[in-house]
Amino acid sequence: MLKKYINKIKSKLGLKVIHGSETAKVRKMVLPFCHGFGCDVGFGGDKVKKENCLGIDYATPYAQAGRDKVDVAVDLHKDLVPLPDNHFDYVYTSHLIEDFEDTGRMLNEFVRLIKPGGNLILVFPDQQKFEEVCARTGQALNPFHVHADMGFDYMKREMEKIPANTELIFSSNCEIDYNVVMVYRIISK
């Protein structure tokens, strides 16, 4: 409670306020799938892992949830990640994909970066449950969310369109508030 009060004061004074990340909520759940060399796309300052994990985001992330530096700066609304195909053992992304109208474009970009046998770890809100939480707590809705039907079923349908052989190896549908977690193994492309 005290921390919230201090953050309100900092905000009113124009000082930078760092909020807890969505990744912090699911980190223990997803770390077993983050092995080898990977990346966290749209990490907002709090990478899922602190070693062997590149942070990919805007040069200055719009969300500040930690102090990890941006390793690869890119505006994914305009450009692709400037790295070669099959570069990572895993790609992790949390609360990013719901901000893109063309979900398939982003999923294809993530899959492009993963070596066969690697993992795509997606964390995103169930939009309806997120809106219920916002209404109950007075939290503002995120204006960047573009899919009213974002959730487990939506993402499963989108992944079925990807031209790669994938297998859903783990999922958690809102076991942690409004967060959906889906882990796909990329078998072949």
C-alpha positions as CSV (number, residue, x, y, z in Angstrom):
1,M,0.0,0.0,0.0
2,L,2.8,2.4,0.9
3,K,4.6,1.6,-2.4
4,K,1.4,2.6,-4.4
5,Y,1.2,5.9,-2.4
6,I,4.9,6.7,-3.1
7,N,4.4,5.9,-6.8
8,K,1.4,8.3,-7.0
9,I,3.5,11.0,-5.5
10,K,6.4,10.3,-7.9
11,S,4.0,10.4,-10.8
12,K,2.6,13.7,-9.7
13,L,6.1,15.1,-9.4
14,G,7.0,13.9,-12.9
15,L,9.4,11.3,-11.7
16,K,9.8,7.9,-13.4
17,V,7.7,5.2,-11.8
18,I,8.6,1.6,-12.4
19,H,5.6,-0.8,-12.1
20,G,5.7,-4.5,-11.6
21,S,5.7,-6.5,-14.8
22,E,3.3,-9.1,-16.1
23,T,6.4,-11.3,-16.6
24,A,7.0,-11.2,-12.8
25,K,3.7,-12.8,-12.3
26,V,4.4,-15.8,-14.6
27,R,8.2,-16.1,-14.4
28,K,8.3,-19.3,-12.3
29,M,5.8,-20.9,-14.7
30,V,7.6,-20.1,-17.9
31,L,11.3,-20.4,-17.0
32,P,11.4,-24.1,-17.6
33,F,10.7,-23.4,-21.2
34,C,13.4,-20.6,-21.5
35,H,16.5,-22.8,-22.0
36,G,19.5,-21.9,-24.2
37,F,19.9,-18.6,-25.9
38,G,16.7,-16.6,-26.3
39,C,15.0,-13.3,-26.4
40,D,12.2,-11.4,-24.7
41,V,10.3,-9.3,-27.2
42,G,8.6,-6.2,-25.8
43,F,10.0,-6.7,-22.3
44,G,9.6,-3.2,-21.0
45,G,12.8,-3.4,-18.8
46,D,12.1,-6.7,-17.1
47,K,13.5,-9.6,-19.2
48,V,12.2,-13.1,-18.4
49,K,15.9,-14.2,-17.9
50,K,18.8,-12.0,-17.1
51,E,21.5,-14.1,-18.9
52,N,21.6,-15.5,-22.4
53,C,18.4,-13.5,-23.2
54,L,18.3,-10.5,-25.5
55,G,15.8,-7.7,-24.8
56,I,14.0,-6.6,-27.9
57,D,11.8,-3.5,-27.6
58,Y,11.5,0.1,-28.7
59,A,14.8,2.0,-28.0
60,T,12.9,3.5,-25.1
61,P,10.1,1.1,-24.1
62,Y,6.7,2.7,-23.4
63,A,6.2,0.4,-20.4
64,Q,8.8,0.7,-17.6
65,A,8.6,-2.5,-15.5
66,G,12.3,-2.9,-14.7
67,R,15.8,-1.8,-15.4
68,D,17.1,-4.3,-18.0
69,K,18.5,-2.6,-21.1
70,V,17.3,-2.8,-24.7
71,D,19.7,-5.0,-26.6
72,V,18.0,-4.8,-30.0
73,A,15.9,-1.7,-30.7
74,V,13.1,-2.1,-33.2
75,D,9.6,-0.7,-33.7
76,L,7.7,-3.9,-34.6
77,H,4.8,-1.9,-35.9
78,K,7.0,-0.8,-38.8
79,D,10.0,-3.3,-39.0
80,L,10.9,-6.9,-38.5
81,V,13.5,-7.9,-35.9
82,P,16.9,-7.3,-37.5
83,L,18.3,-10.8,-36.7
84,P,18.6,-13.9,-38.9
85,D,16.2,-16.8,-39.1
86,N,16.7,-19.7,-36.6
87,H,18.7,-17.4,-34.2
88,F,17.1,-18.4,-30.9
89,D,16.4,-21.4,-28.8
90,Y,13.3,-19.6,-27.5
91,V,11.3,-16.5,-28.0
92,Y,9.4,-15.1,-25.1
93,T,6.9,-12.3,-25.3
94,S,4.5,-11.0,-22.7
95,H,1.6,-8.6,-23.2
96,L,2.7,-7.5,-26.6
97,I,0.9,-9.6,-29.3
98,E,-2.5,-8.2,-28.3
99,D,-1.3,-4.7,-29.5
100,F,-1.0,-5.9,-33.1
101,E,-3.9,-5.9,-35.6
102,D,-2.2,-8.6,-37.7
103,T,-1.5,-11.3,-35.1
104,G,-0.4,-13.8,-37.8
105,R,2.4,-11.4,-38.9
106,M,3.8,-11.2,-35.4
107,L,3.5,-15.0,-34.8
108,N,5.3,-15.6,-38.1
109,E,8.1,-13.2,-37.1
110,F,8.5,-14.9,-33.7
111,V,8.6,-18.4,-35.4
112,R,11.1,-17.2,-38.0
113,L,13.6,-16.4,-35.2
114,I,13.3,-19.8,-33.4
115,K,15.5,-22.8,-34.3
116,P,13.6,-26.0,-35.0
117,G,13.1,-27.7,-31.6
118,G,12.9,-24.3,-29.9
119,N,10.0,-22.8,-27.9
120,L,7.7,-19.9,-28.5
121,I,6.4,-18.7,-25.1
122,L,3.3,-16.4,-25.4
123,V,1.8,-14.5,-22.4
124,F,-1.1,-12.3,-23.1
125,P,-4.4,-11.2,-21.6
126,D,-7.8,-12.8,-21.9
127,Q,-9.3,-9.5,-23.0
128,Q,-12.7,-10.1,-21.4
129,K,-11.2,-11.1,-18.1
130,F,-8.8,-8.2,-18.2
131,E,-11.7,-5.8,-18.7
132,E,-13.5,-7.4,-15.8
133,V,-10.4,-6.9,-13.6
134,C,-10.1,-3.3,-14.7
135,A,-13.7,-2.6,-14.0
136,R,-13.5,-4.1,-10.5
137,T,-10.2,-2.4,-9.5
138,G,-10.6,0.9,-11.3
139,Q,-7.5,0.3,-13.4
140,A,-7.5,1.9,-16.8
141,L,-8.0,-0.2,-19.9
142,N,-5.0,-0.5,-22.1
143,P,-5.8,1.5,-25.2
144,F,-3.3,-0.5,-27.3
145,H,-5.2,-3.8,-27.1
146,V,-6.9,-4.3,-30.5
147,H,-8.7,-7.6,-30.2
148,A,-11.9,-7.8,-28.1
149,D,-11.8,-11.6,-28.4
150,M,-8.1,-12.0,-27.5
151,G,-7.7,-15.1,-25.3
152,F,-6.8,-18.8,-25.4
153,D,-9.1,-19.9,-28.2
154,Y,-8.2,-16.8,-30.4
155,M,-4.5,-17.6,-30.1
156,K,-4.9,-21.3,-30.7
157,R,-6.8,-20.5,-34.0
158,E,-4.1,-18.0,-35.0
159,M,-1.3,-20.5,-34.3
160,E,-3.0,-23.1,-36.5
161,K,-2.6,-20.8,-39.4
162,I,1.2,-20.6,-39.0
163,P,3.0,-22.5,-41.8
164,A,5.2,-24.4,-39.4
165,N,4.8,-27.7,-37.6
166,T,4.2,-26.7,-34.0
167,E,3.0,-28.5,-30.8
168,L,1.3,-26.9,-27.8
169,I,3.4,-28.3,-24.9
170,F,2.1,-26.1,-22.1
171,S,-0.8,-23.8,-21.4
172,S,-2.3,-22.0,-18.5
173,N,-5.7,-20.3,-19.1
174,C,-6.1,-17.5,-16.6
175,E,-4.7,-19.4,-13.6
176,I,-2.9,-16.2,-12.8
177,D,-5.6,-13.4,-13.0
178,Y,-6.3,-12.6,-16.7
179,N,-3.0,-14.0,-18.0
180,V,-3.0,-16.7,-20.7
181,V,0.3,-18.6,-21.1
182,M,0.9,-20.8,-24.2
183,V,4.1,-22.6,-25.0
184,Y,4.6,-24.0,-28.5
185,R,7.5,-26.2,-29.6
186,I,8.6,-25.5,-33.1
187,I,9.0,-28.9,-34.6
188,S,9.9,-27.9,-38.1
189,K,9.4,-25.1,-40.6
